[in-house]
Amino acid sequence: MKYEALRESCALANKQLPATGLVDITFGNVSVYDPEEGVFAIKPSGVDYDVLTAKDIVVLDLEGEIVSGKLRPSSDTPTHRYLYRAFGEQGVRAVVHTHSRTAVAFAQAAMSIPHYGTTHCDYFNGPVPVTRTMTQEEVEGEYEWETGKVIAECYKKISPMEVPAVLVRNHGPFAWGPTPEKALETAFALEIVAEMGWKTRLLNPQAPTAPDYLLNKHYSRKHGKDAYYGQA
């Protein structure tokens, strides 16, 4: 089967989604990008995770043309495609979209997720942004493609690899990473820090965010050339 390794990787990542608790019904998808081939693989629309196999995975090029697969790809495919076009050169190789409940609550409240503590700072070098409201023209036009555009707008002054997740207002989270495993971990971490942030605001609506020196310390000890967390 052509693109067998890519399809297997994508199928495995999608099948792991339910165990994370991040998805309900089929409200979530993972895509995996191969920059050498110039293609990405993505879950087919509406197919249950339990029955998903590698042969079901759809492979497309960055122009949106299906190059392998017989099923209809996820309805979110244009958003994933936009993100690979916008962030692929910066190292994004997998994108995860879920409707995880606490992160969705922040998106529906039109609120970014503040960096209140070290758990957040370990994964995100600053607040997780929320996009602007999409216009009627954007929603009624090429909606999923325009969703990718409003995500990219948030990263004009932010590195997508330093803040590898975003909340689409009124919709939900997208997360990404250099591998499917890391993208899944980031999506899971996003829901964790969203829940922590929500509970922090319940206890103290005026709670301050972590100071920059603490943010910088916790982010840099896990990321970059001077990282020392974990094993080499």
C-alpha positions in Angstrom: 0.0 0.0 0.0 1.4 3.4 -1.0 2.2 5.7 1.9 1.8 2.7 4.2 4.0 4.0 7.1 2.3 7.4 7.0 -1.2 5.8 7.0 -0.2 3.4 9.9 1.1 6.3 11.9 -2.0 8.4 11.3 -4.4 5.5 12.1 -2.6 4.7 15.3 -2.7 8.3 16.5 -6.4 8.6 15.8 -7.2 5.3 17.5 -5.3 6.6 20.6 -7.6 9.6 20.8 -10.5 8.0 22.7 -8.2 6.7 25.5 -7.1 10.3 26.2 -10.7 11.3 27.1 -10.3 14.3 24.7 -13.1 13.2 22.3 -16.7 12.4 22.4 -18.5 10.4 19.6 -16.2 11.1 16.6 -15.5 14.8 17.5 -11.8 14.7 16.8 -9.1 13.9 14.3 -5.4 13.6 13.8 -3.4 14.3 10.7 0.3 13.5 9.9 2.5 15.3 7.4 5.3 13.9 5.3 7.2 17.0 4.0 9.5 14.8 1.8 6.5 13.5 -0.1 4.5 16.7 0.2 1.4 14.9 1.5 -0.5 14.5 4.7 -2.7 11.7 6.0 -5.9 12.3 7.9 -8.8 10.4 9.4 -11.9 9.9 7.2 -15.0 11.8 8.1 -17.4 10.2 10.6 -15.6 6.8 10.9 -15.6 5.4 14.4 -12.2 5.1 16.0 -12.8 1.4 17.0 -13.1 0.3 13.4 -10.6 2.6 11.8 -7.8 0.9 9.9 -4.7 2.2 8.0 -6.4 1.5 4.7 -9.3 3.9 5.7 -6.8 6.8 6.1 -7.0 9.4 3.3 -3.8 10.9 1.9 -3.8 14.4 0.3 -1.3 16.8 -1.1 -1.0 20.4 0.0 -3.2 21.6 -2.8 -6.1 19.5 -1.3 -6.1 16.8 -3.9 -6.6 13.2 -2.7 -3.7 11.1 -3.8 -4.6 7.9 -2.0 -7.7 6.6 -0.3 -11.4 6.0 -1.2 -13.2 7.6 1.7 -14.2 11.2 2.2 -11.5 12.9 4.4 -12.4 14.7 7.7 -14.4 17.9 7.2 -11.6 19.7 9.0 -9.1 18.7 6.3 -8.7 22.2 4.9 -7.8 23.6 8.3 -5.1 20.9 8.7 -3.9 21.7 5.2 -3.6 25.4 5.9 -1.7 24.7 9.1 0.9 22.6 7.3 1.3 25.2 4.6 1.7 27.9 7.3 3.7 26.0 9.9 5.3 23.1 8.1 8.6 24.8 7.6 8.8 25.5 11.3 8.6 21.8 12.2 4.9 20.9 12.5 4.4 17.3 11.4 1.1 16.4 13.1 -2.1 18.2 14.0 -4.7 17.2 16.5 -8.2 18.7 16.7 -10.6 17.8 19.5 -13.6 19.2 21.2 -12.1 18.5 24.7 -14.6 20.0 27.1 -12.7 22.5 29.2 -10.6 23.8 26.3 -13.9 24.3 24.4 -15.4 26.1 27.4 -12.5 28.7 27.1 -13.0 28.9 23.3 -16.8 29.5 23.8 -16.0 32.1 26.5 -13.7 33.8 24.0 -10.8 33.6 26.5 -7.2 32.6 26.1 -5.8 30.2 28.6 -3.5 32.2 31.0 -0.1 30.8 32.2 -1.1 30.6 35.8 1.5 28.0 36.8 4.4 25.7 36.0 2.3 22.9 34.5 1.2 25.3 31.8 4.7 26.8 31.4 6.2 23.3 30.8 4.3 23.1 27.6 3.4 26.6 26.4 5.7 29.6 26.4 2.9 32.0 27.2 -0.9 32.0 27.1 -2.7 29.7 24.7 -4.4 32.2 22.3 -8.0 32.3 21.2 -8.8 33.4 17.7 -11.0 36.3 16.8 -14.6 35.6 15.9 -15.0 34.5 12.3 -17.0 36.7 10.0 -20.2 35.7 8.4 -18.4 35.8 5.0 -15.7 33.5 6.3 -18.2 31.0 7.7 -20.4 31.0 4.7 -17.4 30.8 2.3 -14.6 28.2 2.5 -15.2 27.8 6.3 -12.6 25.2 7.2 -9.9 26.9 5.1 -10.8 30.2 6.7 -10.5 28.6 10.1 -6.8 27.8 9.3 -6.3 31.4 8.3 -7.7 32.9 11.6 -5.4 30.4 13.5 -2.4 31.6 11.6 -3.3 35.2 12.4 -2.6 34.5 16.0 1.0 33.5 15.3 2.3 36.6 13.6 4.2 37.4 16.8 4.2 33.9 18.4 6.2 30.9 17.5 3.9 28.0 16.7 6.4 25.6 18.1 6.7 27.5 21.4 2.9 27.8 21.8 1.8 24.6 20.0 -2.0 25.0 20.5 -4.8 27.4 19.9 -8.4 27.8 20.7 -10.7 28.6 17.8 -13.4 30.9 19.1 -16.8 29.3 19.4 -15.3 26.0 18.2 -12.5 24.3 20.0 -8.8 23.5 20.2 -6.1 22.5 17.7 -2.7 21.3 18.8 0.4 20.2 16.9 3.9 19.0 17.2 6.9 17.4 15.5 5.5 13.9 15.8 2.0 12.5 16.2 2.9 11.3 19.7 4.0 14.8 20.7 1.0 16.4 19.2 -1.3 14.0 21.1 0.6 14.8 24.3 0.2 18.5 23.7 -3.5 18.2 23.1 -3.8 16.2 26.4 -1.7 18.8 28.2 -3.8 21.6 26.8 -7.0 20.1 28.3 -5.2 19.6 31.7 -4.0 23.2 31.9 -7.4 24.4 30.7 -9.1 22.6 33.6 -6.5 24.0 36.0 -7.0 27.5 34.6 -10.8 27.2 34.9 -10.5 26.1 38.6 -8.0 28.8 39.3 -10.4 31.4 38.1 -13.2 29.9 40.1 -11.1 30.2 43.3 -9.7 33.6 42.5 -11.0 35.5 39.4 -8.1 38.0 39.9 -5.4 35.4 40.2 -2.1 36.7 38.6 -0.3 34.8 35.9 3.1 33.2 36.6 5.9 35.8 36.5 8.0 35.8 33.3 11.1 34.5 35.0 9.2 31.4 36.2 7.6 31.0 32.8 11.0 31.2 31.1 12.7 28.8 33.6 10.1 26.1 33.2 9.8 26.4 29.5 13.5 26.5 28.8 14.3 23.5 31.1 12.2 21.3 28.8 12.8 23.0 25.4 15.7 24.4 23.4 19.4 23.9 23.4 19.8 24.3 27.2 17.0 21.9 28.2 17.9 19.5 31.0 14.6 17.9 31.9 14.4 14.1 31.2 17.0 11.9 29.5 19.2 12.8 26.6 
